[in-house]
Structures are given as C-alpha cells and as structure tokens.
Amino acid sequence: MAPSVLHPPSHLSPAEALAVSQQAPGILRASAAAVSSSPLASLLAGPEDPELWLQYENLIVSCLRTGDDLAANACLRRLAIRFTAGNERVQALRGLVREAEAKNNGELERVLKEYDEILEANDTNIPVAKRRIALLRSMGRLPDAASALVRLLDFSPTDAEAWSELSDIYLSQGLYPQAIYAVEEVLVLAPNAWNIHARLGELQYMAATAPGVSTGSYQKYMAEAIKRFSRSIELCDDYLRGYYGLKLVSKKLLSNGAKAMKQADDSEFALPDTSTVERLNELATAKLAAIVRHSTARDRGWRGYSEADVSAARVLLTEDASAIKR
C-alpha cells in the first residue's frame, strides 16, 4: 500500500517516495477544477480543501527525489495560481525546484543569488532563508551556512528546527561544545523530547571520545551522556537509541576501569559508582536484546524500529558476547 501523500516527504524511504510521486498524475487530473485564479470560479466551486495544497507541496518534494521534474513544476504552478508567485512558501518551493534542476555549480550560484535578492527585499522571509541555508550547506559552504543560521536564530530564537540544524553543522566541523550548546537550546523548547535527549547524549559521548580530550572534560561529558540517555528511556521506555547509547557509554566506562570512575570535585558532573554503571549496562543489554529479538520476529507492537538501528544494536550485542567468550 502506497503511503499517504499527506505524510512528511522527508521521512519517506526511496521506495515510498517513488510510490507517492507516481500518484501525481492522478491527483493533478482530479484536482484541476479546484485551481483557478478567477474569483468567480472560486465562488462557484465547492468548499476549498486545505489538504490539497499540502498534497501539492509534498508531491513537489517526492517528485524531485524521483526525477519527475514535470510533475513537480505542475504542482508548483498550481500553488502559484492559488497563493500568487510572491507567496513566501511558493518562493521557497520554486527555489527548491530550481536547485533540483541545476546541472552545475554555476546554476546553483544563480539560485543562491535569487535567494539573496528576495531576502534583500524582505529579510523576514523565513522559508527562503532556510532554503538558502540548505543550499549553502549542500555546496559545502559550512561556515556561511552556520553564520546564516545564527542570524536566523537572532530573529527567531524559538525555532527548534534551526537550532538542530545548527548543531548538525557544528558537529560536521568537529565543534562539539557548540553542537552541544545548540541541542541544549532545542531541549529548552522541547524538554520532554526523548529523541533530543538521546541526541544530546550522543554528542556528549562523541565529545568525550574525541582525540586530545582532557581527563576532566572526559568525565564531564560521560557523566552528562549517562544522564541524557537515562532521561530519554525514562521518557520512552522502548526507545532503542536511548538504550543503545546507555549500553555504549556504560561499556566504555567499565572497560576503562577504576581510573574512569574517579570522582570530580564538581558533584554535578560526577560519574556513578562502578556497581551502578554495571547495573545500567545490564539493563541496557537486556532491553536491547529484547528489542532485537521481537523486532526481528516481527512481533506485534515491535515493528516500528528502523532496520539500520536494529542491525547496529545486534552488532553491539554480538561484540559484547564475543568479548565475554574470549
């Protein structure tokens, strides 16, 4: 069964995106009468369906992913007729289509220039500002993308998506403290988001295991990682990435022995004692094993996990078992 056209297209697999894009001709034919720039036609037509415009937006993304530029442009024209070409979202979607159709960096630079011109006329056009940032990042201009995101966040500091993107850009540059700070800002906006707690734990773990980290920083990052992974599974009992991270951190601490457990002067960043870390490791191991077993068997209630995540958990458990045998 093909996924709904109303589903967020960024979450679709390539096969699902293809299935959605194949629905474009039928949707365009069926909805042709609903699109008109004439006010009389609007009066004579039936009630407007807001979902139709969301379908067009999602179809544009899915069609571009699968190379159907004709259908993407047809959906874009329909949106421009209904909302005018000057609408901020329509401008961003037009830029997205032109980015996808660009054949070289020169054409991408022209799209970037168009974004600059739009923002010069209206610097509060957030959809276009975000497309510009995405284009800068795709072109490898990471410092420029980060600077543009900082300016956007100065204007819109409650944009959790922008903070998350900024963290990802900092991470790609190996700037762990900055990446951690940006994700902490996401948690200020969404304190109960278990996936963000786990993401922060992952960043803390990566910072702790980065080359050249000091002993004090290592302990601080690992203590924070344990807290974040524990919080993520407290908020979502069956969250695989939370248990995976907890297993990874506790395994690392136990393999380092007593030296890693040395307490810091600041109790806020003190690591748990060895017995507590062992119990956390056992808990994570048991839960990961259950998730892998039930998910592999396709048991009811255990089917929402990513195959890649389940495979990674299986490898981690296998490595652990091999170490015990040796």
Secondary structure, DSSP 8 states (H G I E B T S, - for coil): ----TTS-GGGS-HHHHHHHHTTHHHHHHHTGGG--S-HHHHHHS----HHHHHHHHHHHHHHHHTT-HHHHHHHHHHHHHHH-TT-HHHHHHHHHHHHHH--SHHHHHHHHHHHHHHHHH-TT-HHHHHHHHHHHHHTT-HHHHHHHHHHHHHH-TT-HHHHHHHHHHHHHTT-HHHHHHHHHHHHHH-TT-HHHHHHHHHHHHHHHTSTT--HHHHHHHHHHHHHHHHHHHHH-TT-HHHHHHHHHHHHHHHHHGGGGG---SSGGG----HHHHHHHHHHHHHHHHHHHHHHHTT-TT---S-HHHHHHHHHHHHHHHHHHH-
